[in-house]
């Protein structure tokens, strides 16, 4: 059902989860899946597309959020944390592990996930073992199938040079947009954030009438955007169409006509695509 409403809240905002900004992780940094909030402020327009995005994110958190192997394909910055007794005991520490401020042994690395059988199977390649540090095991190459909130990991076939020490069946879920968590051997837990992703949603889109112009301003969602795309529609159940692209955080729309109502939304873009849209604003223009 297509609809919109003006949401007037009696408190500052509601918070819904989204991923935090990934990127720039080194071997001694820790990747944590802490969802970034989406703020809905008093007076915001909640159109059907915005509401559907929120409901989709909530549903993903409840169901695991991985619908096909394509949801995992790409490069991910990941941190694996071992259970006490599996890492750091008995002398030497191998496989890139180090001891964090809590006394836990962790390893941070990039995991590359590729599709090797469309709709069914992926390959995970990474330099260090995900769940133990008591002996050096070298780079890993593991095949996997994701189904019903589980990842089923097996040795690769076909003569690949790297072994897989992380075989087994483990839980996996998309904790937030572009961020997943999975278990592995020795009750280890791995948090992963996707690298090379589109920008976060621009913030605080606002609109005012200045003469015969609709003046719009907003704030960047993060530092990943290289440009913005402003989109507009002219009915509740209409489709947003791009009307301008710019590098600044403001725009004046001089194509509005008297007697018409307009809905606006702005999107950040970069070389990896278009991110999630900002809040929606609307005006009815009359001379």
C-alpha positions as CSV (number, residue, x, y, z in Angstrom):
1,X,0.0,0.0,0.0
2,X,1.3,3.4,-1.0
3,X,1.0,6.1,1.6
4,X,2.8,8.7,3.6
5,X,2.3,10.4,6.8
6,X,3.8,13.3,8.7
7,X,5.2,11.8,11.8
8,X,5.1,14.1,14.8
9,X,7.0,12.6,17.8
10,X,6.7,13.7,21.3
11,X,10.4,12.9,21.9
12,X,13.6,13.7,20.1
13,X,13.9,10.7,17.7
14,X,13.5,7.0,17.1
15,X,16.6,4.9,16.4
16,X,16.8,2.1,13.9
17,X,20.0,0.1,13.2
18,X,22.3,0.5,10.2
19,X,25.9,-0.4,9.7
20,X,28.8,1.7,10.9
21,X,31.4,3.0,8.5
22,X,33.9,0.3,7.5
23,X,37.4,0.8,6.0
24,X,40.9,1.6,7.0
25,X,41.4,-1.4,9.4
26,X,44.9,-2.6,10.2
27,X,46.0,-5.8,11.9
28,X,45.7,-4.2,15.3
29,X,42.3,-2.7,14.8
30,X,39.1,-4.5,15.8
31,X,36.1,-4.7,13.6
32,X,32.8,-4.6,15.6
33,X,29.3,-4.7,14.2
34,X,27.7,-1.8,16.1
35,X,24.8,-0.6,14.0
36,X,24.7,3.1,13.2
37,X,21.3,4.8,14.1
38,X,18.9,6.2,11.6
39,X,17.2,9.2,13.3
40,X,13.6,10.0,12.6
41,X,12.9,13.5,13.9
42,X,9.7,15.3,14.8
43,X,7.9,16.5,11.7
44,X,9.8,14.1,9.3
45,X,7.9,12.8,6.3
46,X,7.8,9.0,6.4
47,X,6.9,7.9,2.9
48,X,6.3,4.3,1.9
49,X,9.9,3.8,0.5
50,X,11.4,5.0,3.8
51,X,9.1,2.8,5.9
52,X,9.8,-0.2,3.7
53,X,13.6,0.3,4.2
54,X,13.1,0.4,7.9
55,X,11.0,-2.7,8.0
56,X,13.4,-4.5,5.7
57,X,16.3,-3.8,8.1
58,X,14.2,-5.0,11.1
59,X,13.3,-8.1,9.2
60,X,16.9,-8.8,8.3
61,X,17.9,-8.6,12.0
62,X,15.2,-11.1,12.8
63,X,15.8,-13.6,9.9
64,X,19.6,-13.4,9.5
65,X,19.3,-11.1,6.5
66,X,21.3,-13.3,4.1
67,X,19.0,-14.2,1.2
68,X,21.6,-15.5,-1.3
69,X,25.3,-16.0,-1.7
70,X,25.5,-12.6,-3.5
71,X,24.8,-10.9,-0.1
72,X,28.3,-12.1,1.0
73,X,30.3,-11.6,-2.2
74,X,33.0,-8.9,-1.9
75,X,35.9,-7.9,0.3
76,X,35.3,-7.7,4.1
77,X,37.4,-6.3,7.0
78,X,37.0,-8.9,9.7
79,X,38.1,-9.6,13.3
80,X,38.0,-13.1,14.8
81,X,37.9,-13.5,18.6
82,X,38.9,-16.8,20.2
83,X,37.4,-18.4,23.3
84,X,39.8,-18.6,26.3
85,X,41.8,-21.8,26.1
86,X,41.8,-22.0,22.3
87,X,44.2,-19.0,21.7
88,X,47.2,-17.7,23.5
89,X,47.8,-20.7,25.8
90,X,50.8,-22.9,25.9
91,X,53.5,-20.5,24.8
92,X,53.6,-19.3,21.1
93,X,50.9,-17.3,19.4
94,X,50.6,-17.8,15.7
95,X,48.3,-16.9,12.8
96,X,48.5,-13.2,13.3
97,X,46.8,-13.2,16.7
98,X,47.4,-10.6,19.4
99,X,46.1,-9.9,22.8
100,X,43.6,-7.0,23.2
101,X,42.9,-4.8,26.2
102,X,40.4,-7.3,27.6
103,X,43.0,-10.1,27.5
104,X,41.3,-11.9,24.5
105,X,43.3,-13.1,21.5
106,X,42.1,-11.7,18.2
107,X,43.1,-11.5,14.6
108,X,42.0,-8.8,12.0
109,X,42.3,-9.5,8.3
110,X,40.5,-9.2,5.0
111,X,38.3,-12.0,3.9
112,X,37.6,-12.2,0.2
113,X,34.3,-13.9,-0.7
114,X,33.6,-15.0,-4.3
115,X,30.7,-16.8,-5.9
116,X,31.7,-20.2,-7.3
117,X,28.3,-21.7,-8.0
118,X,25.6,-19.1,-8.6
119,X,22.7,-19.3,-6.2
120,X,24.5,-22.0,-4.1
121,X,28.1,-21.8,-3.0
122,X,30.9,-19.3,-2.2
123,X,34.6,-19.4,-1.6
124,X,36.2,-17.6,1.4
125,X,39.9,-16.8,1.1
126,X,41.9,-15.2,4.0
127,X,45.5,-15.3,5.3
128,X,44.9,-16.5,8.9
129,X,43.0,-19.2,10.7
130,X,39.7,-17.9,12.2
131,X,39.7,-19.9,15.4
132,X,43.1,-20.9,16.8
133,X,46.6,-19.5,17.3
134,X,48.6,-22.4,18.8
135,X,50.1,-23.4,15.5
136,X,50.7,-21.7,12.1
137,X,48.2,-22.9,9.6
138,X,48.8,-20.5,6.7
139,X,46.3,-19.0,4.3
140,X,42.9,-20.6,4.1
141,X,40.6,-21.3,1.2
142,X,37.1,-22.6,2.2
143,X,34.0,-23.3,0.3
144,X,30.6,-22.6,1.9
145,X,26.9,-22.8,1.6
146,X,24.6,-20.4,3.6
147,X,21.2,-21.7,4.5
148,X,18.7,-21.1,7.3
149,X,21.0,-18.9,9.4
150,X,23.9,-21.4,9.1
151,X,27.1,-21.4,7.1
152,X,28.3,-24.8,6.1
153,X,32.0,-24.7,5.5
154,X,34.0,-27.4,3.6
155,X,37.4,-28.1,2.1
156,X,37.8,-26.7,-1.4
157,X,37.8,-29.2,-4.3
158,X,39.7,-29.1,-7.5
159,X,43.3,-28.9,-6.3
160,X,43.4,-25.5,-4.6
161,X,46.7,-24.9,-3.0
162,X,45.4,-23.5,0.3
163,X,43.8,-25.8,2.9
164,X,40.7,-25.0,5.0
165,X,41.1,-25.6,8.8
166,X,37.8,-24.0,9.5
167,X,35.4,-26.6,8.3
168,X,32.1,-27.2,10.1
169,X,28.6,-25.8,10.5
170,X,28.3,-22.4,12.2
171,X,25.7,-19.6,12.8
172,X,25.8,-16.6,10.5
173,X,23.7,-13.4,10.4
174,X,23.7,-10.0,8.8
175,X,23.8,-8.0,12.1
176,X,23.4,-4.7,10.2
177,X,23.5,-3.4,6.7
178,X,26.9,-4.4,5.2
179,X,28.0,-6.1,8.5
180,X,27.8,-9.8,9.3
181,X,28.8,-12.1,12.2
182,X,29.6,-15.8,12.1
183,X,30.8,-18.5,14.4
184,X,33.7,-20.8,13.7
185,X,36.0,-23.5,15.3
186,X,36.7,-23.3,19.0
187,X,33.6,-21.2,19.6
188,X,35.3,-18.2,17.9
189,X,33.3,-15.3,16.6
190,X,34.1,-13.3,13.5
191,X,32.7,-9.8,12.8
192,X,33.0,-8.5,9.2
193,X,32.2,-5.2,7.6
194,X,32.1,-4.9,3.8
195,X,34.9,-2.8,2.2
196,X,34.3,-0.5,-0.7
197,X,30.6,0.4,-0.1
198,X,28.4,3.3,-1.1
199,X,28.1,6.3,1.3
200,X,25.9,6.5,4.3
201,X,22.6,8.3,4.0
202,X,22.8,12.1,4.0
203,X,21.4,13.7,7.2
204,X,18.9,16.5,8.1
205,X,17.5,17.3,4.6
206,X,15.6,20.5,5.0
207,X,13.5,22.6,2.5
208,X,12.1,26.1,2.3
209,X,10.6,28.3,-0.4
210,X,12.6,31.3,-1.6
211,X,10.6,33.2,-4.2
212,X,9.9,30.6,-7.0
213,X,12.7,28.3,-5.8
214,X,12.7,25.3,-3.5
215,X,15.8,25.6,-1.5
216,X,17.3,22.4,0.0
217,X,20.1,21.8,2.4
218,X,21.5,18.7,4.1
219,X,24.6,17.3,5.9
220,X,26.9,14.5,4.8
221,X,26.3,11.0,6.3
222,X,30.0,10.2,6.3
223,X,33.2,10.9,4.3
224,X,32.7,8.3,1.6
225,X,30.6,10.3,-0.8
226,X,32.1,12.0,-3.9
227,X,28.8,13.5,-5.1
228,X,25.1,13.8,-4.3
229,X,22.0,13.0,-6.4
230,X,18.8,14.8,-5.6
231,X,15.6,13.0,-6.5
232,X,12.0,14.2,-6.6
233,X,8.5,12.9,-7.1
234,X,5.1,14.7,-7.5
235,X,2.7,12.2,-6.0
236,X,2.5,9.9,-2.9
237,X,2.6,6.8,-5.1
238,X,5.0,8.3,-7.7
239,X,8.5,7.2,-8.5
240,X,11.5,9.3,-7.5
241,X,13.4,10.7,-10.5
242,X,16.9,12.3,-10.4
243,X,16.7,16.0,-11.1
244,X,20.3,17.1,-10.2
245,X,23.7,15.9,-9.3
246,X,26.1,18.1,-7.3
247,X,29.2,18.1,-5.1
248,X,27.8,20.6,-2.6
249,X,25.3,20.1,0.3
250,X,22.6,22.5,-1.0
251,X,20.5,22.9,-4.1
252,X,17.8,25.3,-5.4
253,X,15.1,23.7,-7.5
254,X,13.8,26.4,-10.0
255,X,11.5,24.0,-11.9
256,X,8.6,23.9,-9.4
257,X,5.1,25.0,-10.6
258,X,2.4,26.7,-8.6
259,X,-0.3,24.3,-7.3
260,X,1.9,21.3,-7.2
261,X,3.2,19.2,-4.3
262,X,6.8,17.8,-4.4
263,X,8.6,15.2,-2.4
264,X,12.5,15.3,-2.2
265,X,15.2,12.9,-1.1
266,X,19.0,13.1,-1.5
267,X,21.5,10.3,-2.0
268,X,25.2,10.1,-1.6
269,X,27.2,8.4,-4.4
270,X,30.8,7.2,-5.0
271,X,32.6,4.8,-7.3
272,X,30.8,1.9,-5.5
273,X,27.3,3.0,-6.1
274,X,24.4,5.0,-4.6
275,X,23.8,4.8,-0.9
276,X,20.6,4.8,1.1
277,X,18.5,8.0,0.8
278,X,18.1,10.7,3.3
279,X,14.9,11.7,5.1
280,X,12.1,12.9,2.9
281,X,10.9,16.5,2.8
282,X,7.8,17.8,1.0
283,X,6.4,21.2,-0.1
284,X,3.3,22.5,-1.8
285,X,4.1,25.6,-3.9
286,X,1.6,28.3,-4.6
287,X,2.4,31.8,-5.9
